Amino acid sequence: MGNIEIIINFEPISRRIYINTIDTIYQYLINTDIKIRSECGGKGTCGKCRILIQEGREFLNNPTMNEINKISEKLLQNGWRLACQCKVNEKKIIQIPPKYQYICLKIYSLMILISLFQD
């Protein structure tokens, strides 16, 4: 990914992670012990791991067929995605002007908050 640092802020739990690999948002959550609701284990079939991309949508992959089937067009346009299908698009990262040293994604998910209090 070059010398660009990617920062993901998860709200409302105020967690920040720094990444240097391309993986799904779901996998980043799992790897950092942030629990998110999912009945399919990140396969994109249950539609339970919905997240709201508040900032940085332009750096993500396009919605997958699983997302199109699980989330209405209006919600997709408003930034809702499935964490298990959503990932940073490396081709879009490469296009960032050299003066930027990092990109920041801001993600909100009530499902993360709910999952934290269900244990």
N, CA, C and O of each residue as an XYZ file, in Angstrom:
476
protein
N       0.810     -1.202      0.000
C       0.000      0.000      0.000
C       0.847      1.257      0.000
O       0.305      2.358      0.101
N       2.128      1.130     -0.108
C       2.947      2.329     -0.129
C       3.183      2.870      1.266
O       3.174      2.120      2.243
N       3.394      4.175      1.357
C       3.695      4.817      2.632
C       2.482      5.463      3.275
O       2.624      6.255      4.206
N       1.310      5.141      2.800
C       0.106      5.768      3.339
C      -0.415      4.964      4.517
O      -0.580      3.747      4.435
N      -0.668      5.658      5.601
C      -1.235      5.032      6.786
C      -2.746      5.170      6.732
O      -3.269      6.234      6.404
N      -3.435      4.101      7.051
C      -4.897      4.126      7.057
C      -5.356      4.040      8.499
O      -4.967      3.139      9.242
N      -6.188      4.991      8.880
C      -6.727      5.059     10.238
C      -8.229      4.831     10.149
O      -8.907      5.442      9.323
N      -8.744      3.954     10.997
C     -10.189      3.742     11.056
C     -10.657      4.081     12.462
O     -10.176      3.513     13.443
N     -11.591      5.004     12.549
C     -12.211      5.377     13.827
C     -13.573      4.707     13.911
O     -14.403      4.864     13.016
N     -13.802      3.965     14.976
C     -15.089      3.321     15.199
C     -15.855      4.090     16.264
O     -15.373      4.262     17.383
N     -17.032      4.544     15.916
C     -17.903      5.254     16.837
C     -19.164      4.427     17.059
O     -19.549      3.695     16.147
N     -19.803      4.492     18.160
C     -19.639      5.413     19.281
C     -18.700      4.907     20.366
O     -18.720      5.422     21.484
N     -17.878      3.910     20.060
C     -17.038      3.344     21.112
C     -15.663      3.990     21.206
O     -14.851      3.596     22.043
N     -15.390      4.982     20.353
C     -14.136      5.743     20.389
C     -12.906      4.846     20.321
O     -11.981      4.988     21.120
N     -12.901      3.929     19.373
C     -11.737      3.072     19.136
C     -11.103      3.470     17.821
O     -11.807      3.740     16.848
N      -9.811      3.507     17.781
C      -9.068      3.851     16.570
C      -8.085      2.722     16.291
O      -7.378      2.256     17.184
N      -8.054      2.294     15.037
C      -7.069      1.294     14.647
C      -6.295      1.804     13.436
O      -6.804      2.584     12.631
N      -5.069      1.346     13.332
C      -4.200      1.683     12.212
C      -3.991      0.396     11.428
O      -3.666     -0.644     12.003
N      -4.176      0.469     10.119
C      -4.059     -0.741      9.319
C      -3.017     -0.557      8.225
O      -2.740      0.558      7.785
N      -2.453     -1.668      7.803
C      -1.519     -1.639      6.676
C      -1.742     -2.824      5.738
O      -0.903     -3.109      4.884
N      -2.859     -3.505      5.895
C      -3.230     -4.588      4.989
C      -4.642     -4.326      4.494
O      -5.402     -3.585      5.117
N      -4.978     -4.929      3.392
C      -6.315     -4.782      2.846
C      -7.141     -5.995      3.266
O      -6.875     -7.120      2.845
N      -8.127     -5.751      4.085
C      -9.030     -6.797      4.544
C     -10.398     -6.160      4.741
O     -10.549     -4.952      4.561
N     -11.387     -6.952      5.104
C     -12.717     -6.379      5.329
C     -12.758     -5.660      6.674
O     -11.971     -5.950      7.576
N     -13.682     -4.726      6.786
C     -13.879     -4.016      8.062
C     -14.246     -5.029      9.142
O     -13.806     -4.907     10.285
N     -15.042     -6.015      8.788
C     -15.423     -7.077      9.726
C     -14.172     -7.743     10.305
O     -14.078     -7.951     11.515
N     -13.217     -8.074      9.441
C     -12.009     -8.753      9.900
C     -11.177     -7.852     10.803
O     -10.589     -8.328     11.775
N     -11.120     -6.550     10.496
C     -10.407     -5.616     11.387
C     -11.056     -5.614     12.770
O     -10.366     -5.618     13.789
N     -12.382     -5.607     12.794
C     -13.095     -5.623     14.075
C     -12.770     -6.890     14.860
O     -12.453     -6.828     16.048
N     -12.850     -8.026     14.197
C     -12.560     -9.302     14.856
C     -11.114     -9.324     15.368
O     -10.857     -9.740     16.498
N     -10.184     -8.878     14.539
C      -8.758     -8.919     14.903
C      -8.415     -7.994     16.069
O      -7.412     -8.206     16.751
N      -9.235     -6.973     16.303
C      -8.967     -6.042     17.403
C      -9.925     -6.262     18.585
O     -10.062     -5.402     19.455
N     -10.569     -7.403     18.597
C     -11.473     -7.792     19.685
C     -12.646     -6.844     19.877
O     -13.133     -6.671     20.994
N     -13.103     -6.228     18.789
C     -14.328     -5.437     18.824
C     -15.426     -6.333     18.275
O     -15.376     -6.755     17.120
N     -16.403     -6.616     19.098
C     -17.455     -7.533     18.699
C     -18.508     -6.812     17.866
O     -18.906     -5.687     18.170
N     -18.945     -7.485     16.816
C     -19.992     -6.956     15.959
C     -20.975     -8.086     15.687
O     -20.598     -9.254     15.593
N     -22.216     -7.719     15.566
C     -23.261     -8.706     15.350
C     -23.090     -9.367     13.986
O     -22.973     -8.689     12.965
N     -23.078    -10.689     13.981
C     -22.979    -11.457     12.745
C     -23.410    -12.879     13.029
O     -22.907    -13.523     13.949
N     -24.347    -13.365     12.231
C     -24.798    -14.740     12.386
C     -24.144    -15.678     11.375
O     -24.186    -16.897     11.540
N     -23.543    -15.115     10.334
C     -22.956    -15.943      9.272
C     -21.435    -16.006      9.362
O     -20.798    -16.654      8.532
N     -20.845    -15.349     10.351
C     -19.400    -15.378     10.503
C     -18.650    -14.600      9.442
O     -17.508    -14.925      9.114
N     -19.292    -13.570      8.904
C     -18.620    -12.715      7.938
C     -18.697    -13.181      6.496
O     -17.868    -12.792      5.673
N     -19.679    -14.005      6.183
C     -19.822    -14.520      4.814
C     -20.739    -13.669      3.942
O     -20.843    -13.906      2.738
N     -21.403    -12.683      4.537
C     -22.253    -11.787      3.756
C     -23.660    -12.279      3.519
O     -24.366    -11.743      2.665
N     -24.081    -13.288      4.259
C     -25.411    -13.860      4.014
C     -26.476    -13.427      5.017
O     -27.666    -13.508      4.709
N     -26.089    -12.972      6.201
C     -27.104    -12.632      7.209
C     -27.498    -11.159      7.183
O     -28.628    -10.822      7.534
N     -26.596    -10.284      6.777
C     -26.899     -8.856      6.730
C     -26.927     -8.173      8.083
O     -27.448     -7.063      8.191
N     -26.389     -8.792      9.113
C     -26.465     -8.247     10.477
C     -25.316     -7.310     10.842
O     -25.415     -6.583     11.831
N     -24.250     -7.310     10.085
C     -23.069     -6.516     10.464
C     -23.077     -5.149      9.784
O     -22.051     -4.710      9.264
N     -24.201     -4.490      9.785
C     -24.324     -3.186      9.128
C     -23.535     -2.111      9.869
O     -23.549     -2.023     11.097
N     -22.861     -1.315      9.084
C     -22.097     -0.186      9.614
C     -22.413      1.038      8.757
O     -22.809      0.908      7.599
N     -22.239      2.207      9.324
C     -22.441      3.458      8.608
C     -21.073      4.100      8.386
O     -20.367      4.436      9.336
N     -20.719      4.261      7.127
C     -19.463      4.918      6.789
C     -19.732      6.417      6.782
O     -20.371      6.928      5.862
N     -19.256      7.116      7.789
C     -19.508      8.548      7.911
C     -18.505      9.374      7.124
O     -18.853     10.431      6.598
N     -17.282      8.915      7.039
C     -16.239      9.610      6.286
C     -15.373      8.577      5.595
O     -15.128      7.499      6.137
N     -14.910      8.906      4.401
C     -13.967      8.044      3.702
C     -14.578      7.054      2.730
O     -13.888      6.147      2.265
N     -15.858      7.207      2.412
C     -16.509      6.275      1.479
C     -15.770      6.147      0.163
O     -15.746      5.080     -0.449
N     -15.170      7.240     -0.263
C     -14.502      7.255     -1.567
C     -13.306      6.304     -1.629
O     -12.813      6.008     -2.717
N     -12.834      5.823     -0.482
C     -11.684      4.922     -0.457
C     -12.077      3.448     -0.354
O     -11.207      2.584     -0.239
N     -13.366      3.156     -0.393
C     -13.839      1.786     -0.214
C     -14.237      1.151     -1.539
O     -14.458      1.835     -2.539
N     -14.321     -0.174     -1.518
C     -14.797     -0.897     -2.684
C     -16.272     -0.570     -2.933
O     -16.968     -0.094     -2.035
N     -16.733     -0.822     -4.133
C     -18.154     -0.632     -4.443
C     -18.972     -1.692     -3.715
O     -18.452     -2.763     -3.402
N     -20.251     -1.407     -3.439
C     -21.094     -2.414     -2.788
C     -21.114     -3.728     -3.587
O     -21.184     -3.729     -4.816
N     -21.051     -4.823     -2.861
C     -21.081     -6.149     -3.476
C     -22.527     -6.574     -3.724
O     -23.461     -5.920     -3.260
N     -22.702     -7.658     -4.448
C     -24.060     -8.179     -4.688
C     -24.739     -8.559     -3.369
O     -25.945     -8.365     -3.219
N     -23.980     -9.093     -2.419
C     -24.565     -9.424     -1.109
C     -25.120     -8.169     -0.441
O     -26.195     -8.208      0.158
N     -24.400     -7.069     -0.539
C     -24.869     -5.814      0.055
C     -26.091     -5.288     -0.686
O     -27.053     -4.834     -0.067
N     -26.051     -5.349     -1.987
C     -27.184     -4.877     -2.791
C     -28.441     -5.679     -2.473
O     -29.548     -5.141     -2.482
N     -28.263     -6.964     -2.192
C     -29.404     -7.822     -1.848
C     -29.901     -7.626     -0.419
O     -31.066     -7.902     -0.135
N     -29.046     -7.157      0.482
C     -29.403     -7.044      1.901
C     -29.735     -5.617      2.359
O     -30.405     -5.433      3.375
N     -29.272     -4.618      1.618
C     -29.447     -3.228      2.035
C     -30.146     -2.469      0.912
O     -29.796     -2.620     -0.259
N     -31.123     -1.664      1.265
C     -31.856     -0.902      0.249
C     -30.920      0.085     -0.454
O     -29.901      0.491      0.103
N     -31.276      0.460     -1.672
C     -30.464      1.399     -2.448
C     -30.289      2.727     -1.713
O     -29.209      3.317     -1.727
N     -31.360      3.188     -1.073
C     -31.298      4.454     -0.340
C     -30.298      4.379      0.818
O     -29.509      5.302      1.022
N     -30.335      3.274      1.577
C     -29.394      3.120      2.688
C     -27.959      3.006      2.185
O     -27.045      3.553      2.803
N     -27.749      2.304      1.073
C     -26.411      2.219      0.490
C     -25.910      3.605      0.105
O     -24.754      3.944      0.358
N     -26.772      4.398     -0.502
C     -26.395      5.751     -0.903
C     -26.069      6.631      0.303
O     -25.256      7.551      0.208
N     -26.707      6.344      1.429
C     -26.462      7.108      2.659
C     -25.237      6.619      3.427
O     -24.904      7.175      4.474
N     -24.563      5.584      2.918
C     -23.321      5.135      3.536
C     -23.392      3.855      4.339
O     -22.395      3.461      4.944
N     -24.543      3.188      4.366
C     -24.648      1.930      5.104
C     -24.032      0.814      4.283
O     -24.263      0.710      3.079
N     -23.250     -0.015      4.942
C     -22.578     -1.142      4.289
C     -22.587     -2.332      5.235
O     -22.914     -2.200      6.414
N     -22.223     -3.494      4.706
C     -21.986     -4.676      5.537
C     -20.493     -4.714      5.832
O     -19.672     -4.653      4.917
N     -20.146     -4.815      7.103
C     -18.736     -4.813      7.488
C     -17.971     -5.954      6.830
O     -16.788     -5.813      6.519
N     -18.640     -7.078      6.618
C     -17.960     -8.248      6.056
C     -17.721     -8.133      4.549
O     -16.968     -8.926      3.984
N     -18.341     -7.172      3.907
C     -18.188     -6.995      2.462
C     -17.412     -5.734      2.114
O     -16.984     -5.554      0.974
N     -17.237     -4.880      3.082
C     -16.662     -3.555      2.877
C     -15.165     -3.581      3.161
O     -14.735     -4.038      4.220
N     -14.379     -3.090      2.217
C     -12.937     -3.024      2.437
C     -12.349     -1.827      1.718
O     -12.944     -1.285      0.787
N     -11.180     -1.428      2.162
C     -10.465     -0.334      1.522
C     -10.027     -0.814      0.142
O      -9.510     -1.922     -0.002
N     -10.233      0.016     -0.857
C      -9.856     -0.313     -2.228
C      -8.440      0.192     -2.466
O      -8.205      1.398     -2.538
N      -7.520     -0.722     -2.585
C      -6.105     -0.362     -2.716
C      -5.849      0.511     -3.945
O      -4.973      1.375     -3.907
N      -6.582      0.307     -5.019
C      -6.394      1.120     -6.225
C      -6.764      2.576     -5.954
O      -6.150      3.484     -6.512
N      -7.753      2.802     -5.108
C      -8.147      4.175     -4.779
C      -7.144      4.819     -3.831
O      -6.957      6.036     -3.858
N      -6.497      4.009     -2.992
C      -5.495      4.521     -2.059
C      -4.285      5.022     -2.844
O      -3.721      6.064     -2.510
N      -3.883      4.297     -3.876
C      -2.713      4.659     -4.666
C      -2.907      6.023     -5.327
O      -1.932      6.728     -5.587
N      -4.148      6.396     -5.599
C      -4.441      7.646     -6.289
C      -4.411      8.879     -5.366
O      -4.619      9.999     -5.831
N      -4.159      8.682     -4.096
C      -4.113      9.808     -3.163
C      -2.879     10.645     -3.460
O      -1.789     10.093     -3.609
N      -3.023     11.973     -3.552
C      -1.859     12.834     -3.821
C      -0.772     12.642     -2.766
O      -1.072     12.427     -1.592
N       0.493     12.721     -3.188
C       1.612     12.470     -2.269
C       1.632     13.357     -1.032
O       2.221     12.974     -0.021
N       0.994     14.550     -1.081
C       1.046     15.435      0.097
C       0.270     14.850      1.283
O       0.479     15.276      2.419
N      -0.617     13.885      1.038
C      -1.352     13.247      2.127
C      -0.563     12.053      2.632
O      -0.102     11.225      1.846
N      -0.413     11.969      3.926
C       0.331     10.858      4.499
C      -0.579      9.801      5.091
O      -0.120      8.708      5.421
N      -1.853     10.104      5.230
C      -2.774      9.118      5.760
C      -4.186      9.419      5.264
O      -4.494     10.534      4.843
N      -5.028      8.402      5.325
C      -6.452      8.610      5.105
C      -7.165      8.143      6.369
O      -6.659      7.301      7.110
N      -8.312      8.688      6.592
C      -9.049      8.362      7.805
C     -10.475      7.976      7.437
O     -11.155      8.708      6.719
N     -10.917      6.851      7.919
C     -12.295      6.408      7.755
C     -12.988      6.572      9.100
O     -12.415      6.243     10.138
N     -14.191      7.067      9.088
C     -14.973      7.178     10.316
C     -16.193      6.286     10.149
O     -16.992      6.472      9.232
N     -16.323      5.328     11.034
C     -17.379      4.329     10.927
C     -18.214      4.347     12.194
O     -17.688      4.367     13.307
N     -19.516      4.339     12.004
C     -20.448      4.303     13.133
C     -21.273      3.041     13.026
O     -21.769      2.710     11.949
N     -21.420      2.353     14.100
C     -22.289      1.185     14.103
C     -22.920      0.995     15.461
O     -22.235      0.759     16.456
N     -24.208      1.098     15.489
C     -24.946      0.785     16.700
C     -24.828     -0.703     17.001
O     -24.921     -1.119     18.156
N     -24.623     -1.505     15.953
C     -24.485     -2.952     16.151
C     -23.248     -3.280     16.977
O     -23.259     -4.243     17.745
N     -22.193     -2.503     16.835
C     -20.999     -2.730     17.653
C     -21.343     -2.447     19.112
O     -21.009     -3.235     19.997
N     -22.003     -1.333     19.359
C     -22.364     -0.955     20.716
C     -23.296     -2.001     21.340
O     -23.092     -2.416     22.481
N     -24.299     -2.417     20.599
C     -25.231     -3.421     21.098
C     -24.503     -4.707     21.429
O     -24.756     -5.314     22.470
N     -23.597     -5.133     20.555
C     -22.852     -6.373     20.767
C     -21.995     -6.301     22.034
O     -21.854     -7.292     22.750
N     -21.426     -5.124     22.305
C     -20.592     -4.981     23.498
C     -21.389     -5.184     24.779
O     -20.856     -5.686     25.768
N     -22.655     -4.799     24.768
C     -23.456     -4.896     25.979
C     -24.276     -6.178     26.059
O     -24.988     -6.389     27.040
N     -24.188     -7.042     25.039
C     -24.956     -8.278     25.072
C     -24.216     -9.423     25.764
O     -24.825    -10.444     26.084
N     -22.930     -9.270     25.994
C     -22.152    -10.359     26.598
C     -22.510    -10.581     28.047
O     -21.944    -11.461     28.695
